């Protein structure tokens, strides 16, 4: 595809931005990939209003429309993607586990309290309201053809996560409580992806899975594609751009 790309999102756009910068330096004539980070200071407040009346603030709307008008890009959303990490990266004081429905996944942890997928889903959805607004707004502004990027899968190695956890997780006691089991983190990421894919179906957006080359045989993020405990790096961003170009 010989077309510009615009990726709109929050922290996960950093990997795409790094890859886009490297591409521009290597080949200035190549179609550009641009990013808009919706919670950068110039767009504050990101959202005005609440519930069904919530809208992106005018500065953010104007920037998105300007990019679309000038470049006619393929518009992709990297909105959200960290609710599952906030929910399950740190080991819970009362360990729990669940089974995924409709797909194979890691078995139950015999040392954890079993809970239902429905309970986990309800808790995740309660934390996804902001991301639902973001998806709805991007669809409203950009129209048809928007692609939602699946968030990066979790790393399997808890030691890497503990070493690279950012201040958000350090301040919430990851060093003392430890990293949640890999199987639980994987299942919550998969459930999170299913929920977001459902939102996309309701809005008429395409849901694009995480790049296959960035995942290991068990579906976790390969360490060489990780930027820190929860995000992809430049190589991950490059894989995302290539996946968008292949659409």
C-alpha positions in Angstrom: 0.0 0.0 0.0 1.4 3.3 -1.0 -0.5 5.5 1.4 0.1 7.7 4.4 -0.9 6.3 7.8 -2.2 8.1 10.8 -2.1 6.4 14.2 -4.1 7.9 17.0 -3.6 6.7 20.6 -1.9 7.1 23.9 1.3 5.4 25.2 1.3 2.6 22.6 1.9 5.2 19.8 5.5 5.6 21.0 6.6 2.4 19.3 5.0 3.5 16.0 6.5 7.0 16.3 10.0 5.6 16.8 9.6 3.3 13.8 8.2 6.1 11.7 11.1 8.3 12.5 13.6 5.7 11.5 11.8 5.1 8.2 11.7 8.8 7.5 15.5 9.2 8.1 16.2 6.1 5.9 13.9 7.1 3.0 12.4 10.6 3.1 10.3 9.9 0.0 8.5 6.9 1.5 4.8 7.5 2.4 4.8 8.9 6.0 3.3 7.4 9.1 2.3 10.1 11.6 1.0 9.8 15.1 -1.3 11.8 17.4 -0.9 11.2 21.1 -4.2 12.3 22.5 -3.1 13.0 26.1 -0.2 15.3 25.2 -0.5 18.7 26.9 -1.6 20.6 23.8 -4.8 18.6 23.6 -5.8 18.8 27.3 -8.5 18.1 28.3 -8.6 15.1 26.0 -12.3 14.5 26.6 -15.1 17.0 27.5 -18.4 15.8 28.9 -19.5 12.5 30.2 -21.3 9.3 29.0 -23.0 9.5 25.7 -22.3 13.3 25.5 -18.5 12.9 25.9 -16.5 14.3 23.0 -12.8 14.9 22.2 -11.9 18.5 22.9 -11.8 20.9 19.9 -8.0 21.1 19.8 -7.7 17.3 19.3 -10.6 17.2 16.8 -9.0 20.0 14.8 -5.7 18.2 14.7 -7.1 14.9 13.6 -9.2 16.5 10.9 -6.3 18.6 9.6 -4.2 15.4 9.2 -7.0 13.6 7.4 -7.7 16.6 5.1 -4.0 17.1 4.2 -2.8 13.5 3.8 -5.9 11.3 3.3 -4.3 8.6 5.4 -5.3 5.2 6.5 -6.5 5.9 10.1 -5.5 3.5 12.8 -6.3 3.7 16.5 -3.9 2.5 19.2 -6.3 3.8 21.9 -6.2 2.2 25.2 -4.5 -1.1 25.5 -3.3 -0.9 29.1 -6.4 -1.6 31.1 -5.5 -5.3 31.3 -2.0 -4.4 32.6 -3.4 -2.1 35.3 -5.8 -4.8 36.2 -3.5 -7.8 36.3 0.2 -7.1 36.0 0.8 -7.1 39.7 0.1 -10.3 41.7 -3.2 -10.0 43.6 -3.0 -10.3 47.4 -5.8 -13.0 47.0 -4.6 -15.0 44.0 -7.4 -15.8 41.5 -7.7 -17.4 38.1 -10.3 -18.2 35.4 -10.7 -20.1 32.1 -11.2 -18.5 28.7 -14.4 -19.6 26.9 -14.3 -20.4 23.2 -10.6 -20.7 22.9 -7.7 -22.7 24.3 -5.6 -21.0 27.0 -3.5 -21.7 30.0 -5.0 -24.1 32.6 -6.3 -23.0 36.0 -3.6 -22.3 38.6 -4.4 -24.8 41.4 -3.1 -22.4 44.0 -5.5 -19.7 43.0 -9.2 -19.1 43.7 -11.2 -19.9 40.6 -13.6 -17.1 39.4 -15.8 -16.9 36.4 -14.9 -15.3 33.1 -18.1 -13.2 33.4 -16.8 -11.6 36.6 -13.4 -10.8 35.0 -15.2 -9.4 31.9 -17.4 -7.2 34.0 -14.5 -5.8 35.9 -12.5 -5.1 32.7 -15.4 -3.5 31.0 -15.9 -1.1 33.9 -12.3 0.1 33.3 -12.7 0.4 29.6 -15.3 3.3 29.5 -12.7 5.9 28.5 -11.4 3.7 25.7 -14.9 3.2 24.4 -15.3 7.0 24.2 -12.0 7.2 22.3 -13.0 4.6 19.8 -16.4 6.2 19.3 -14.9 9.6 18.8 -12.2 8.4 16.3 -15.0 6.7 14.3 -17.1 9.9 14.4 -14.3 12.1 13.2 -12.5 9.8 10.7 -15.5 8.0 9.3 -15.3 4.5 7.8 -12.2 2.4 7.4 -10.6 3.0 10.8 -8.4 0.1 12.1 -8.1 -0.6 15.8 -4.7 -2.1 16.7 -4.7 -4.9 19.3 -2.5 -4.0 22.3 0.8 -5.8 22.6 0.6 -9.2 24.2 2.2 -9.6 27.7 5.7 -10.7 28.2 6.0 -14.1 29.7 9.1 -13.5 31.9 8.1 -11.9 35.2 11.7 -11.0 36.0 11.9 -8.7 32.9 8.6 -7.1 33.8 9.7 -6.4 37.4 13.0 -4.9 36.2 11.4 -2.7 33.5 8.1 -1.7 35.3 7.4 2.0 35.1 6.6 4.3 38.0 2.9 3.5 37.9 3.5 -0.1 38.8 6.4 0.6 41.1 4.3 2.9 43.1 1.6 0.2 43.4 4.0 -2.3 45.0 5.1 -4.5 42.2 8.4 -5.1 43.9 6.7 -6.2 47.1 3.7 -8.1 45.7 5.5 -9.5 42.6 4.3 -10.0 39.1 1.1 -11.9 38.4 1.5 -15.4 36.9 2.0 -15.4 33.1 -1.0 -17.6 32.4 -3.4 -15.2 34.2 -1.9 -12.2 32.4 -2.2 -13.9 29.0 -5.9 -14.8 29.6 -6.8 -11.3 30.8 -5.0 -9.8 27.7 -7.0 -12.2 25.4 -10.3 -11.3 27.1 -9.5 -7.6 26.9 -8.8 -8.0 23.2 -12.1 -9.8 22.7 -14.0 -7.0 24.5 -12.3 -4.3 22.4 -12.9 -6.3 19.2 -16.6 -6.4 20.1 -16.7 -2.6 20.5 -15.1 -2.4 17.1 -17.7 -4.6 15.5 -20.4 -2.4 17.0 -18.8 0.7 15.6 -17.8 -0.7 12.2 -14.1 -0.6 12.9 -11.6 -3.3 11.8 -9.7 -5.0 14.6 -6.1 -5.8 13.7 -4.3 -8.5 15.8 -0.8 -8.0 17.2 1.9 -8.8 14.6 2.5 -12.6 14.5 6.3 -12.1 14.2 6.3 -10.3 17.6 4.8 -13.2 19.5 6.5 -16.4 20.7 5.1 -19.9 20.2 2.8 -19.5 23.3 1.5 -16.1 22.1 3.5 -13.9 24.5 5.4 -10.8 23.4 9.0 -11.7 22.3 11.5 -9.8 24.6 13.3 -8.4 21.5 10.0 -6.6 20.6 9.5 -5.1 24.1 10.2 -1.5 25.0 9.5 -1.9 28.7 7.2 -4.0 30.9 4.0 -3.2 29.0 4.9 -1.6 25.6 6.4 -2.5 22.3 9.7 -1.0 21.0 10.7 0.4 17.6 10.8 -3.1 16.1 7.3 -3.7 17.3 6.2 -0.4 15.8 7.8 -1.3 12.5 5.9 -4.6 12.5 2.7 -2.7 13.1 3.3 -0.3 10.3 4.0 -3.2 7.9 0.8 -4.9 9.0 -1.1 -1.7 8.2 0.6 -1.4 4.9 -0.5 -4.9 4.0 -4.2 -4.2 4.4 
